[in-house]
Amino acid sequence: MRRTLSPTKYAILHVDTASVFYILITLVTPARRFPQLQRHLAHAVVDFIRSGAEPAETMVRSLVDCECDFINCDHPDFIGGRGAVRAVLQVRRTGGESKNVDLL
């Protein structure tokens, strides 16, 4: 899951860049008569889009962290609380620290 973080950051950057490019292209034709308005509007739009990049990256990083912290209780190797107690009791009964304990 951690391997997806880098491509996700790249995707956010790509969407950010594409949005800025689209807005700048869109502003060229109607605002051609008012170059100063076009320039100020372009700066405002670019600043607005860029201001959302950091919160988006933080949100994606949090989602990846949540997925990495998820415990799959349905996995066959997950023994759960009762299985863990059973394994400890089995080790105590045998009187040693057996590494090959039947966990199920």
FENDA-V460659 format. One record per pair of residues at least 4 apart in sequence whose ideal C-beta (glycine too) atoms are under 6 Angstrom apart, sorted by the first residue. I is the first residue (numbers start at 1). J is the second residue. Records with the same first field share a line. If there is no record, write none. Layout:
# FENDA-V460659
I->J / J
This chain:
# FENDA-V460659
1->64 / 67 / 68
4->8
5->64
8->60
12->56 / 57
16->49 / 53
19->49
20->46 / 49
23->45
24->42
27->31 / 38 / 41 / 42
31->37 / 38
37->41
52->56
73->78
79->83 / 84 / 103
83->103
87->101 / 103
90->101
91->98 / 101
94->98
